[in-house]
Structure formats: structure tokens, C-alpha cells
Amino acid sequence: MTKATRISPHDVLEKAEKQFGMVPNLLREMSVSPAAALVYLNGQAAMENATLTDVEQQAVQYMVSFQNDCKYCMAAHAANLRTMGHSRDELGQVKAGGPFRDPRLQDLADLAHSLMERKGRLSDAELAKYEKKGITREQIIEVIALISLKTLSNYVNHISHTEIDERFRD
């Protein structure tokens, strides 16, 4: 198997600009490894094919970032959720351990929390509980994919001390 031509950090930043309409500071940091940046960019692009809605994906990513104590990603996903109609007060309550006002978003956040806490090892009864709440097996796996993408970005932010973009600040 031959190795493909390596993509440059500049090419990664151009791809980020096209995908997000800006180059988030996270991608500037992540572009040190174009391969890792592509995992993130391509993974986020792939999630456009998910059955989880945009707001559901943002809520899951917000919760994962909260669990991983990633201030950068919490700010980014909070900004996205605010554009989708969620108030600063609601997001502050979630950050303080309270629920999302939408029970479906809370169920997905609880699922993400359980998966992270148990390292993916949910019992058949726990899986059945979420499926009974209307979260399909496909969506459970999509939540796992989001956990993976957010863990990558959260950890990069932790080691890079990424500055929060102006666009994401309260």
C-alpha cells in the first residue's frame, strides 16, 4: 500500500474555512498534525449524515465537552446552541448539573454521560432504557462517534490551551 501525498497544515486550514466559514482556533492548533485535523474535519462532515439532528448533536457535544472540562468546546457548542434557540440561562443550568428543557436533549446528554462514565460498557437493561425513550441503536452509535470526535478536540485544547474564538465568547 502506498502512502498518499501528505496534506499540509495550510490545506487543512483551507478545508476548515470551507467547512466552518472560519478557521476556529482549535483547527489552528490541530493543524500541527494534518492527519489528526483531517480525522476531526472528516468526522464532523460525516456526522451530517447522522440521524441525530443538528441541535441533538450540539447538545451531545456540549455535554461531552462539559464532562471533559473543555472550556473551548463548551463555549463553541454553547454559541451554536444559542443560535438554535437555547438561552444562556438554560445552558448555565446544564453546566451547573441541571437538565436541558427539552427531555430528548436531556436523554441524549444522559446517554453520553453514561457512555463516558462506563467507558462504553452499558448493560442490556441500560441500552433498553434509552431505546425505550426513542433513542435508536443507530443513534446510540452516533453518540459514541460524537464522543470520539469531542474527546480528540477536547484533549488537543487541553494540551494547547486554545484561546476561545471571539465568535464563541459570551
N, C-alpha and C positions, 0 to 999 in steps of 0.2 A: 504494500500500500504506500503510495507516495503522499508526502505531506503537501497540503495545499499552500498556496502563497500566503504568507503571513499578512494579516491586516495590520495597518499602522494605527497608533493612537489617534492620529488625525482623522483617519477613515472612520474610526469608532465614534468620534465626536460629531462628524458629519451625519452619521446614521442616527445618533441621539437627537440631533437638531431636527432631522426629518420626522422622527418618531414622536417626539415630545413638543416640537415647536420651540424648543430652547435646549440649551445644554445644562442640565442640572449639575450642581457641584459634585453630587455623587458620581456621575459619569465621568467627570474630570478626574476624580480620584481613581475610579475603577479602570480608566483607560490606561493606567500604568501596565495593566495586563489586558491587552486587547481580547485575549481568549476569554477571560472571566467577564469582561464587559459584554462580549457577544452572548455569553450564556444568559446574562441578565436581560439584555435587549431582546434577544430572540425568544426568551421565555415569556417576557411581558407581551410581546407581539403574539405569541402562540395563545395566550390566555384570552385574546379577542375571540377565539373560537369556543370558549367555555360556555357552559350553560348557566353559570353564575352571572348575574347582571353586573354592570359596572359598579353600581353602588355596593352590591354584596362583596365584590372583590376588594373594593376600597375599605370596607368595614373589616374584612378579614385581615388585610394588610396592616391596617391601623392597630388591630388587636395584637398581631404578631410583633409589630414594632414596639408596642407597649410592653409585651412580655419580655422582649429582648432589651428593653430600656434604650431604644434608639431614638434620640430626640430629633434627629434629622428626618427620619422616615415618618415619625409620628406627626411632625409639622407638615410634611408633604401630603400625607394622606388626610390629615385634618383639613388642609386647604382644599383638597379635592372634594371631600365630603361636604364642606361648607358650600361649594359651588353646586352641590347636588341637593341642597336644602336642609342640611343638618346645622343646627346652631352651635355657636361657641359654648353655650351653656350645656347643651346635651353632650358635646364631646368632652367638656370638662368633667361632667358627671361620670362618663365612661372611664375617663382617665383616673378618676377617684374610686373606681371599682363599681360604679353604678351601671345600670343597663342602658342599651340603646332603646329609644322609644318604640322602634319597630321590632316586634317579637322575632321575626325571621332573622333580622340582622343580629339580634342577641343570641339566637340559637346557633348561627354560624360562628359568632365570636366565641361562644362557649365550646363549640366543637374544636375550633383552632386551639383554644387554651388547653382543652383535654388532650388533644393530639400532641401538643408540645410537652405538656407536663408528663405524659406517659410514653413519650418518645415513639408515638405511633401505635402503641400496643393497647388498642381499645378492645374490650371484651365484646362478645357477640351481643350481649344484652345492651351495652352502651351503643354499639352500632345500630341496633334495632330501635333504641330510643330516638336517635337522630333521624333514622329513616321514617319512623312514625310521625315525626314533626315535619315531614315532607322534604327532607334533605336526601337526595338520591345517592346511591353508591358512586355514581359518576361525579357528583358534586363533592362528596367526601374526598375523592381523589384529587379533584381540582383544588380543594382547600390545602391538601398536602403539597401540591405544586406551588401554591402561593406561599406556604410556609418556607419551602425551599428557596424560592426567589428572595423572599424578605430576609431570610437568615443570611444569605450571601450579601445583600446590600447592608443589612444591619451591622454585620461584622466588619465590612470594609469601612463603614462610617466610624465604628469604634476605634479601629487602628489608625484611621486618618484624621479623626477629629474634624470631620467635614463641617464646614460653615454652612448654616442654613441659608438657602437662597432667599433673597428679598421677597420673591413671589410667594413663598411658603410661610413667611412670618406673620404672626397675629397682628 
